[in-house]
């Protein structure tokens, strides 16, 4: 989605993108994007249309494809990235490293309500990733309303809401977050709720998140050790992923926090690691263990390319920039689980599985739940319970005795 803006704002966004390109790309790669942006400036000069219309039309001029479909050649696909990055700049986001084609931005009648919803989520303390996830799901609902030619909030009825949920019924069977949860959140936003002709909460309050629709990927400490031992630490990538795995299985850090870890967060003399968590903005300070210190030193001294970038982990190949937000390293860990002979049937093998395994191991060692919540950086104990509900050992210990069943 690209909000409407004046020609001057479009030019300002182009300037911000040019600054970003100079900092994050080689001169050769950036020159391709600069060329497209220069042509876009000329194309948009004196144009009084909305920025979304200008970008969409010029996309077709450059790529020969309708917006925003996949171009035929590698060169035109690289040029097309310019438009996706510019759209991110206009929305206030940092450009991504990867984009998907054939996704037309939303330009319907509910743009003001969508903007108000995003601002409300931000005021509620939601992080950028949470806002993006929630708004992307709501866009499906708004597109549904477009099909029925609904142009104002007061035209939304309970029947329409139920019809939409019926279309999205498949989401309830595969472990995804139910659409009803995000929809309830959207319709109870004050800017939207005040214009509705019905109260959405009684209609949607019966829908619950299926948090336990599938087993979490839990591994025993012995299995985690086997996986760690399977990493070849004589290679650059082995040293890199081993350091990441240490941060996940020792401290339970989220992938986003590992990916965004700053060098200033590591206090070598104090032997601590401190950071504000990306998801919750909660500050945590952790002791720097010998294992973690040696793994990080090995990576920083022998692998990390020289770069002024403050991030600990950056790409090995030029341009040496931080990993993008959509990189979770899950595909990189599968081979280590396989080589270690660990059974992964029905389980995800990634850094997050190590975080979950740490929570389960702590509970098995009789660590109180509120302390586990502190270690994982959760704002509430309810979040921690999602990680430890499947601990069968403690479930058996808490179970009541029942009479022997006699047929």
N, C-alpha and C positions, 0 to 999 in steps of 0.2 A: 504494500500500500504506500502511495506517495501522497501526502497532503498537498493541497493547492498552495501555491506561493507565488509571489511576484517574480518578475524577471530578475530583479536585483538580488533577491534571495537565492535564486538559482545560480547566479554568477558567484555569490558568496559561497554556496555549497561546492561549486566547482573549484574555487580557490582552496577550500579546506581539503578536498580530495587530492589536489595537486601537492599540498604539503604532506599529506599522508603517504603519497606515492614516493616522494623523495626520501622519506625516512625508512620505508619498508621494502623497497624494490631496487634492483640494480638499474643503472642508467639505461641499459639496453631494453629491459622489460618495461620500465616506466615510460619510455619514449613512445611505445605503442598506445598507451593510455593517454598520454599528453596529446598525441595527434588527434585522437577521437574527441577529447575535451575541447581542443582548439576549434575543431569543426563545429562542435555543438554550440560554442559561444557565438559563432557567426550565424548559425542556423536560428538560434533563439533571439538574436538581436532584434529588438523592436516588436517581438511577438508578445501579445497581451494574453495569450491563452494560459491555462494552468500548467504548472511544470510537468504534471503527470502526462498530459497530452503531448507536450513538446518532446519529452523523453521517449514516449511510446512511438511517436511518428519517426523520430530520428533513429530509433533502434531499427526500424524497418528499412530506412535509407542505408544504414551502414551494413546490416546483415542480410538484407534481402528476404527476411522472414518476418511474419507478424509478431508483435510483441507478446510474450517473451519466449518465443519458441527457439529450439536448438538450431544454431547455424550449421551449415554443411561442412565447413572446413575448420581446421585448427586455428588458423589465423583470425577468421571472423569470430570464432568462439572466444578467443582471447580479447578481441575488441569488444565483444558483448559484455564481458565482465565489467567494463567501464560503467555501463548503465546500472548494473546491479549494485556496484559500490556507491554510485552517486545516489541511488535510491536509499541506501542505508544512511548516508550522510544527511539527506533531507529529513529522515525520520529521527535523527539524533543518535544513531547507532554507529559503532565502529565497523568498517568494512570487514566482511568475512573472507576466509580463504577458499571457500567452496560455495557454489550456488547451484540451485536446481532450476531447470528450464520449465516452460509451459505452465507457469504460475502467474496469472494475470493479477496485478495489484487491485485491491478493492477500491472502487470509486463510486460506491452507491450513496444512498441518501442518508446513511447513518454515520458518516464520518465525524460529525460533531460529538455524537454519543460515544463513539469509539475512542476519540481523544479524551473525553471526560472520564471514561472508564479507566484508561491508562493512567491518567493523572491521579485518579482516586486510588488505584492500586499502589502507585508510588507513595502517596500520602499514608497508606496503610502499612508501609514498610516492606513491600514486596521488592525483591531484587530484579535486575534487568532480565535475567533468564526466565524467572517466573512470570513476569509481565508478558514477555514474548510468547511463552507457551500458552498462557491463558487467552491472550488476544488472538493468536493463530487459530485456536479452537472456536472462538466466538465468530471469527470471520466466516466459518462454515454456516453458522446460524444466520448471519446477515445475508449471505449469498442465497440461502434458503428463502429468506423473506423477499429478496429481489424476484425470485421465480414467481411468487404470489403477488407481485406488484405492491408490496407493503412499503410505504414511504415515510411513515411516522410511527412513533412509539405507541400512540394511543390506538393504532390499528392492530397491534399485537394482541391476540386472544389466547386463552388457555388451550383452545382446540388446536391452534397453530403450533404452540409449544409441544403439545403431545404428539402431533404429526411429525415434527422434527425429531423428537426422541425416538419415534418408531423407525425413522430412516436410519438413525444411528445405533440401532439396537445391536448391531454386530459388535460394537465396541465393548459390550458387556460380557462377551464370551471369550475374549482373548487377553485379558489382563490389563487392557488399557484403562485409563481413567475415564469413568462415565461422563458423557457430555452433559448430563444433568447437573453435575457438580459445578462445572464452569458456567453453565447457563444460569443456575441459581445465583452464583456470584455476580454475574453480569446484570441480571434483572433486579437485584436488590441494591445495586449501586444507586445512591440517592439521585443522581442526574437522570437515570432511566426510570427508577421506581416511581418517582413523583409524577411521571407522565403516563404511567400504565393505567389501564381501565380495570385491572384486577390485581389481587395480591398474589404474587408468584410463590411466596414462601410456603403456604400450605400445600400447594400443588407439587412442589419439588422437594419438600423436606423429607419425604420418604425415601429418596434416592441416597444411597451411601456409596462411598468409594469401596471398590472391591480390593482392599489392600492385601488380602491373603488369597487372591485368586490363583496364585502359583507359589511354589516353594521358593524361598530366597536361596541364592547360591552360597551355601555355607560349606566350608572345608575345615577339617581338623588342623590343629597346629602342626602335627606330623606331616600332613599333606602339603601345607604351606611351605614347610621346610624343604620337602622334596622338590617343590616347584622352584624355590629360590636356588637350590643347589644345581638345578638343571640349566641355569642361565650361564652362558659362556662369557665370563667377565674378562676375557683377554681381548674382546672386540670393543669398539667404541659404543656400538648400540647396546651390547651386554652391560657395560658399565652404566650407561644411561638408564636403561629400564630397571636395572637392579636398584639403583638409588631411588627411583620412583616407587618400586615395590616395597622398599624399606619404609618409606614415608607412609605408605598405605597400610601395611600390616603391623607396624610398630605404633604409629600414632593414629591410625584410622582416618587420615586426611581424605577429603573428597578429591576426585579427579580435578575439579576446577581449582581447588586450592594448591594441588601439586603443580598443575600447569601454570598457575599464576604466582607461584612462590618467588619472592624477591630476594636478592642477595643480602639486602639490608635486614631481612627477617632472621638471618642466621647470626647469632651472637657467639662467636667462637670462644671468647674469654669467659663469658658467663655460662657457656655450655647450655644455651637455650635456643629454641625456635619460637618466635612470636609472630602472629599475623592476625589480620581481620578476615574472617571467613567470607568467601564470596557470596555464598547463598544466604547467610543469616546476618552478615556484618558484625558477628560476635567476635570479640577479641579473645584469643587463647594464647597461652604461653606454655610451652612443652619443654621438658628436659632433653638435651641433646645427648643421646646414648652413644656409646663407643661405636657400635655397629653403624648407626646412622651417620656419625661424624666421618668415619673412614670411607663409607660409600660416597658421601657427598664430596669429600676431598679428592677421592680418586677420580670422580667425574669432572670436578672443576679444574683440576690440574692437568689431567691427561686427555680429556675429551672435549670439553666445552670450547667452541671457537672463540677467539678474542673478539669481543663486541662490547660496546658501551651500554648495551641494553641491560636494564636492571634485573630482568628475569633470570632465575637460576637455570631453567631448562629452555634451550633454544635449539632450533633446527641445525643439523650439522652442515647441510649444504647451503650455499649462497643463494638468496640472501639469508643471513643468519638471524632470523626473526623468531619471536615466540610462537608456540604451537597455537593453532586456531581453536576457537571455542568448541567446535564440533569434533575435536580429536579426543577420543577416550582411551586409546591404546589397547582396547580389548582384543582386536585381531592380532596384536603383537604378542599377546600372552598365551594364545591357544596352543602354540607349538611347545611352549615350556610345560604346560599341564600335560600334554600328550607325551612328551619325552620323559616326564617324571612318572608316567604310569598312573596318574591320578584319574579316577573315574569322574567324568564330567557330564554324564547322561542327564539331560534335563536341567543343566545348570549353565549359567553364564560364567565365563572365565575372564575376569578383568580386575582392574584395581578396586572397583567397588565391591567385588566379592571378597576381597581381602579385608576391606573395612567391615563388612558384615561378619566375616569370620572372627575378627578381633572382638566385636561386641559379644558374640556367642561364647568365645573363650573366656572373656572377662566374667560373664555371668556364671560360667561353670566353675570359676575360681572364687565364687561367692562375693564378687565385687558388687556393692549396692547399685541399684539401678540409677540413682541420682548421680553417682560418681561416673558411671558409664556415659550418662548424658553429658556430663561435663567434658569427658575425654573426647567424645564424638562431636562436641560443639553444638548440641541440640538446644533449642530455646525452651522446649518443654519435654517432660518425661514421656508424653504420648508419642512423640516422634521416635524416642528410643525403643518403645515397646514394639514398633514395627520391625526392629532388628532382632529382637530376642524372643518373639512369641513362639518360635518353633524349637525351643530348648527342651527336648523330650526328657532329659535326665531330671530337670527340676520340676517338670510337669508330673512325672511319676512320684517324686518325693512329696509333692503337694496333694496328690490324689487321695481321696478318702477310701477307706476299706469298705467293700460291699459284700453282701452275702454271696456264697458260692452258688452259681447258677445250677439248678437241678431241672432237668427236662421232665 
